[in-house]
Amino acid sequence: MSATAIEPTLKAREFYVAIVETVREPLVVLDADLCVLLANRSFYQTFQVAPDGNEGRSFYALGDRQWDIKELRELLERVLPQNGEVRDYDVEAHFSNIGRRTMRLNARRLRQLGDGPPMILLAISDVSDQTRAQEARQLFLAATSHDVLNALNDIVGYTELLADGDRSPQVAPRIIALAKAVAEIMRDLLDHDHARRDRPSLALVSARALIRERADAIELRCRQKGLEFRVHLPPEGRITTDPVKVTRILDNLLSNAVRYTPHGTIHLRGDLAPTKLRVTVQDTGIGIPPEDLGRVFEHYYRAPTAQQIEPLGTGLGLATVKRLCDLLGGSARIASTPGLGTTCTVMLPRHAPAAHPQ
């Protein structure tokens, strides 16, 4: 081959090597025999494969033959030659260095300049966490739908008893309790959705007035349940925050306290410092076992002890609290002792950031 013919080939290789190395997701370029022409740094880092000596090797032989997967062979050897490209094909496999993962593959046959044989560009995305989250959401929606339908069926049944003249003292309170439980589920779902996609809408408000308003709202529920309610309001002082989101935070914490405190006391306290607003909700309820305490801010998680007290629930209340605190540049933490109660503490900046990262 003449020097003038080699020069464009070398320039073309330099060009596509630069492109492949720039892309952040793992990329592999294969020849027509499915041997590695090039793999980028992200590929080697993601799958913890040593980069030396891989060019010219079969793609299936990389690492400890972790890519020798039946579905992948069919994809590259049968589907790709027929269709010219493959989009969003998920493969689940065990990789010795990183464990069991779900990989989303996109592949395309490429023509080389001149009369060179075709190449295959293979892009790989690790979607394991996304897949697990989707599965968790599906299970959650199925379980929640089941709970709501059962509650609504019970409401209908008790209402029919009233319509038939049954005046037993248990009927009306049971209807009210079930209706409230369904309302709590719907509120949790809406709060979670808003927290996931909303940005703060900041305003200058009175911290004392915000906390006093929620105290007034929860005091009646405490009296109805026979709980003692105490409140210590912060001194007068204004804060820059999203009052709707702060209200949702307080509502979630106070509702949880009432729900999981069969008897005793609920204590709401606000403290205003030069740079922070601290709000504490303390109860004498069932508490949270140590093995569950680290998971209370997870989406959809409910401790077994909580499920025994209140079968209906979404497991989104505290996850929503944490998300709203994050949006406002604050934090939330929980301390608890089984059988003695729980203390939830929220710290919010006195001046929330205008566009806190989501």
C-alpha positions as CSV (number, residue, x, y, z in Angstrom):
1,M,0.0,0.0,0.0
2,S,1.3,3.4,-0.9
3,A,2.1,6.1,1.6
4,T,-0.7,8.3,0.2
5,A,-3.2,5.4,0.8
6,I,-2.0,4.8,4.4
7,E,-2.2,8.4,5.5
8,P,-6.1,8.8,5.2
9,T,-6.5,5.4,6.9
10,L,-4.4,6.5,9.9
11,K,-6.2,9.8,10.0
12,A,-9.6,8.0,10.0
13,R,-8.5,5.8,12.9
14,E,-7.3,8.7,14.9
15,F,-10.6,10.4,14.3
16,Y,-12.8,7.5,15.5
17,V,-10.4,6.7,18.4
18,A,-10.8,10.3,19.6
19,I,-14.6,10.0,19.4
20,V,-14.8,6.7,21.2
21,E,-12.6,7.8,24.0
22,T,-14.6,11.0,24.5
23,V,-17.9,9.2,25.1
24,R,-18.6,8.6,28.8
25,E,-20.5,5.3,28.4
26,P,-18.7,2.1,27.7
27,L,-18.1,1.6,24.0
28,V,-16.5,-1.2,22.1
29,V,-15.6,-1.3,18.3
30,L,-15.6,-4.8,16.9
31,D,-14.5,-6.1,13.5
32,A,-16.6,-8.4,11.3
33,D,-15.4,-11.5,13.2
34,L,-16.4,-9.9,16.5
35,C,-12.8,-9.3,17.6
36,V,-12.0,-6.1,19.5
37,L,-10.6,-3.3,17.5
38,L,-11.0,-0.7,20.2
39,A,-12.6,-0.3,23.6
40,N,-12.7,3.0,25.5
41,R,-11.5,3.8,29.0
42,S,-15.0,3.8,30.4
43,F,-15.5,0.2,29.3
44,Y,-12.3,-1.0,31.1
45,Q,-13.1,1.0,34.2
46,T,-16.8,-0.1,34.4
47,F,-16.1,-3.8,34.0
48,Q,-12.7,-3.8,35.7
49,V,-11.0,-5.4,32.8
50,A,-7.2,-4.8,32.2
51,P,-6.8,-2.9,28.9
52,D,-3.6,-4.6,27.8
53,G,-3.6,-7.2,25.1
54,N,-7.3,-7.1,24.2
55,E,-7.1,-5.6,20.7
56,G,-7.6,-8.5,18.2
57,R,-9.1,-10.8,20.8
58,S,-12.6,-12.2,20.5
59,F,-15.1,-10.0,22.4
60,Y,-16.4,-13.2,24.1
61,A,-12.9,-13.9,25.5
62,L,-12.5,-10.6,27.4
63,G,-11.9,-10.9,31.1
64,D,-13.0,-14.3,32.3
65,R,-15.3,-14.8,29.3
66,Q,-17.9,-12.7,31.0
67,W,-19.3,-11.5,27.7
68,D,-19.8,-15.1,26.4
69,I,-23.6,-14.8,27.0
70,K,-26.1,-16.8,24.9
71,E,-28.4,-13.8,24.4
72,L,-25.5,-11.6,23.4
73,R,-24.2,-14.1,20.8
74,E,-27.6,-14.2,19.2
75,L,-27.8,-10.5,19.2
76,L,-24.4,-10.0,17.5
77,E,-24.4,-13.0,15.2
78,R,-28.0,-13.2,14.0
79,V,-30.0,-10.1,14.8
80,L,-27.4,-7.5,14.0
81,P,-26.4,-8.7,10.6
82,Q,-30.0,-8.9,9.5
83,N,-31.2,-5.5,10.9
84,G,-28.0,-3.5,10.8
85,E,-28.7,-2.1,14.4
86,V,-30.1,-3.2,17.7
87,R,-31.7,-0.7,20.2
88,D,-32.1,-1.0,23.9
89,Y,-31.6,-4.7,24.3
90,D,-31.2,-5.7,28.0
91,V,-28.9,-8.5,29.1
92,E,-28.6,-9.8,32.6
93,A,-25.4,-11.6,33.6
94,H,-22.9,-12.1,36.4
95,F,-19.6,-10.3,36.1
96,S,-16.9,-11.6,38.3
97,N,-15.6,-8.2,39.4
98,I,-18.9,-6.2,39.7
99,G,-21.5,-8.9,40.4
100,R,-24.8,-9.5,38.8
101,R,-25.8,-6.6,36.6
102,T,-28.3,-5.6,33.9
103,M,-26.7,-4.1,30.8
104,R,-28.6,-2.3,28.1
105,L,-27.0,-2.8,24.7
106,N,-27.2,-0.7,21.5
107,A,-25.3,-1.9,18.5
108,R,-24.8,-0.7,14.9
109,R,-22.9,-1.9,11.9
110,L,-20.6,0.7,10.4
111,R,-19.0,1.0,7.0
112,Q,-15.4,1.8,6.9
113,L,-14.0,4.3,4.4
114,G,-13.1,2.8,1.1
115,D,-13.5,-0.9,0.7
116,G,-12.7,-1.9,4.3
117,P,-14.8,-4.6,6.0
118,P,-17.7,-3.5,8.2
119,M,-17.3,-2.7,11.9
120,I,-19.7,-3.0,14.8
121,L,-20.1,-0.2,17.3
122,L,-21.4,-1.6,20.6
123,A,-22.6,0.8,23.4
124,I,-23.2,-0.6,26.9
125,S,-25.2,1.1,29.7
126,D,-25.4,-0.3,33.2
127,V,-29.2,-0.1,34.0
128,S,-29.1,-2.4,37.1
129,D,-30.2,0.3,39.6
130,Q,-32.8,1.7,37.2
131,T,-34.2,-1.8,36.6
132,R,-34.4,-2.6,40.3
133,A,-36.1,0.8,41.0
134,Q,-38.7,0.1,38.3
135,E,-39.4,-3.4,39.7
136,A,-39.8,-1.8,43.2
137,R,-42.2,0.8,41.8
138,Q,-44.3,-1.9,40.1
139,L,-44.5,-4.0,43.3
140,F,-45.3,-0.9,45.3
141,L,-48.1,0.1,42.9
142,A,-49.6,-3.4,42.9
143,A,-49.5,-3.6,46.7
144,T,-50.9,-0.1,47.2
145,S,-53.7,-0.6,44.6
146,H,-54.6,-3.8,46.4
147,D,-54.7,-2.1,49.8
148,V,-56.8,0.8,48.5
149,L,-59.3,-1.5,46.8
150,N,-59.7,-3.5,49.9
151,A,-60.2,-0.4,52.0
152,L,-62.8,0.9,49.5
153,N,-64.6,-2.4,49.5
154,D,-64.7,-2.4,53.3
155,I,-66.1,1.2,53.2
156,V,-68.8,0.1,50.8
157,G,-69.6,-2.9,53.1
158,Y,-69.9,-0.8,56.2
159,T,-72.0,1.8,54.4
160,E,-74.4,-0.9,53.3
161,L,-74.8,-2.0,56.9
162,L,-75.8,1.6,57.8
163,A,-78.2,1.7,54.9
164,D,-79.8,-1.5,56.2
165,G,-80.4,0.1,59.6
166,D,-77.4,-1.4,61.5
167,R,-76.7,1.2,64.2
168,S,-73.9,-0.7,66.0
169,P,-71.3,1.7,67.5
170,Q,-68.4,0.2,65.5
171,V,-69.7,0.9,62.0
172,A,-69.3,4.7,61.7
173,P,-65.9,4.9,63.3
174,R,-64.6,2.1,61.1
175,I,-65.8,3.9,58.0
176,I,-64.1,7.1,59.1
177,A,-60.9,5.3,59.9
178,L,-60.8,3.6,56.5
179,A,-61.6,6.8,54.6
180,K,-58.8,8.6,56.5
181,A,-56.4,5.8,55.6
182,V,-57.2,6.0,51.9
183,A,-56.8,9.8,52.1
184,E,-53.4,9.4,53.7
185,I,-52.3,7.0,50.9
186,M,-53.4,9.5,48.3
187,R,-51.7,12.4,50.1
188,D,-48.4,10.4,50.3
189,L,-48.5,9.6,46.6
190,L,-49.1,13.3,45.7
191,D,-46.5,14.6,48.1
192,H,-43.9,12.1,46.7
193,D,-44.7,13.1,43.1
194,H,-44.4,16.8,43.9
195,A,-41.2,16.3,45.8
196,R,-39.7,14.4,43.0
197,R,-40.2,17.0,40.3
198,D,-40.8,20.4,42.0
199,R,-38.3,23.1,42.6
200,P,-38.7,25.4,45.6
201,S,-40.9,28.4,45.4
202,L,-39.3,30.7,48.0
203,A,-41.0,33.3,50.1
204,L,-40.3,35.3,53.2
205,V,-42.4,33.8,56.0
206,S,-42.7,33.6,59.8
207,A,-41.3,30.4,61.1
208,R,-43.4,30.8,64.2
209,A,-46.6,31.1,62.2
210,L,-45.8,28.1,60.0
211,I,-45.2,25.8,63.0
212,R,-48.2,27.2,65.0
213,E,-50.5,26.5,62.0
214,R,-49.4,22.8,61.8
215,A,-49.7,22.6,65.6
216,D,-53.3,23.7,65.5
217,A,-54.1,21.3,62.7
218,I,-52.6,18.2,64.5
219,E,-53.9,19.0,68.0
220,L,-57.4,17.9,67.3
221,R,-56.2,14.6,66.0
222,C,-54.2,14.1,69.1
223,R,-57.2,14.8,71.3
224,Q,-59.4,12.5,69.3
225,K,-56.9,9.7,69.9
226,G,-56.4,10.6,73.6
227,L,-52.8,11.8,73.1
228,E,-51.3,14.7,75.0
229,F,-49.9,17.3,72.6
230,R,-47.2,19.8,73.5
231,V,-45.8,22.6,71.4
232,H,-42.9,24.9,71.9
233,L,-42.9,27.7,69.2
234,P,-39.8,29.5,68.1
235,P,-39.4,33.2,68.7
236,E,-40.7,35.6,66.1
237,G,-38.4,35.6,63.1
238,R,-38.7,35.4,59.3
239,I,-37.1,32.8,57.1
240,T,-36.8,32.5,53.3
241,T,-38.1,29.1,52.3
242,D,-40.9,27.3,50.5
243,P,-43.8,27.4,53.0
244,V,-45.8,24.7,51.1
245,K,-42.9,22.2,51.3
246,V,-42.2,23.0,55.0
247,T,-45.9,22.4,55.7
248,R,-45.6,19.0,53.9
249,I,-42.5,18.1,56.0
250,L,-44.3,18.9,59.2
251,D,-47.5,17.2,58.2
252,N,-45.7,14.0,57.4
253,L,-43.7,13.9,60.6
254,L,-46.7,14.8,62.8
255,S,-49.0,12.3,61.0
256,N,-46.5,9.5,61.5
257,A,-46.1,10.4,65.2
258,V,-49.9,10.3,65.8
259,R,-50.3,7.1,63.7
260,Y,-47.7,5.1,65.5
261,T,-48.3,6.4,69.1
262,P,-51.1,4.3,70.7
263,H,-50.9,6.4,73.9
264,G,-48.7,9.0,75.5
265,T,-47.4,12.3,74.2
266,I,-46.5,14.1,70.9
267,H,-44.1,17.0,71.3
268,L,-43.5,19.6,68.5
269,R,-40.7,22.0,69.0
270,G,-39.2,24.8,66.8
271,D,-35.9,26.5,67.5
272,L,-34.7,29.5,65.3
273,A,-31.0,30.3,65.2
274,P,-29.2,32.9,63.1
275,T,-28.7,30.5,60.2
276,K,-30.9,27.5,60.9
277,L,-34.5,26.5,61.7
278,R,-34.6,23.3,63.7
279,V,-37.9,21.4,64.1
280,T,-38.2,18.4,66.3
281,V,-41.1,16.0,66.5
282,Q,-40.9,13.6,69.5
283,D,-43.4,10.9,70.4
284,T,-43.7,8.1,72.9
285,G,-44.9,5.6,70.3
286,I,-43.9,2.1,69.3
287,G,-40.4,3.2,68.2
288,I,-38.3,1.7,65.4
289,P,-36.1,-1.4,65.8
290,P,-32.3,-0.8,65.2
291,E,-32.3,-3.1,62.2
292,D,-35.0,-0.9,60.5
293,L,-33.7,2.5,61.5
294,G,-31.2,2.7,58.6
295,R,-33.9,2.1,56.0
296,V,-36.7,4.5,57.1
297,F,-35.8,7.1,54.4
298,E,-36.0,4.5,51.6
299,H,-38.8,4.7,49.1
300,Y,-41.7,2.2,49.9
301,Y,-40.0,0.8,53.0
302,R,-42.2,0.2,56.1
303,A,-40.9,-1.5,59.2
304,P,-42.7,-4.7,60.2
305,T,-43.7,-3.1,63.5
306,A,-45.3,-0.2,61.7
307,Q,-47.3,-2.5,59.5
308,Q,-48.6,-4.3,62.6
309,I,-50.0,-1.0,63.9
310,E,-51.2,0.4,60.6
311,P,-51.6,-2.2,57.8
312,L,-52.4,0.5,55.2
313,G,-49.5,2.7,54.1
314,T,-47.2,3.6,51.3
315,G,-43.8,3.8,52.9
316,L,-43.3,7.2,51.2
317,G,-43.8,9.6,54.1
318,L,-40.2,9.8,55.4
319,A,-38.7,9.4,51.9
320,T,-40.8,12.5,51.0
321,V,-39.5,14.4,54.1
322,K,-35.9,13.7,53.1
323,R,-36.5,14.7,49.5
324,L,-38.2,18.0,50.5
325,C,-35.4,18.7,53.0
326,D,-32.8,18.1,50.2
327,L,-34.7,20.5,47.9
328,L,-34.6,23.2,50.6
329,G,-30.9,22.7,51.4
330,G,-31.6,21.0,54.7
331,S,-31.4,17.6,56.4
332,A,-33.5,15.1,58.4
333,R,-32.5,12.5,60.9
334,I,-34.2,10.1,63.2
335,A,-33.4,8.6,66.6
336,S,-35.6,5.9,68.1
337,T,-35.9,3.3,70.8
338,P,-38.4,0.4,70.4
339,G,-41.2,0.8,72.9
340,L,-40.1,4.2,74.1
341,G,-40.6,6.4,71.0
342,T,-39.1,8.3,68.1
343,T,-37.5,11.7,67.7
344,C,-37.4,13.2,64.2
345,T,-35.2,16.3,63.7
346,V,-35.3,18.5,60.6
347,M,-32.7,21.2,60.0
348,L,-33.5,23.9,57.4
349,P,-31.4,26.9,56.4
350,R,-32.9,30.2,57.4
351,H,-32.3,31.3,53.8
352,A,-32.9,28.4,51.4
353,P,-30.9,28.4,48.2
354,A,-32.8,29.7,45.2
355,A,-32.1,26.7,43.0
356,H,-30.8,23.8,45.1
357,P,-29.6,20.9,42.9
358,Q,-32.1,18.1,42.5
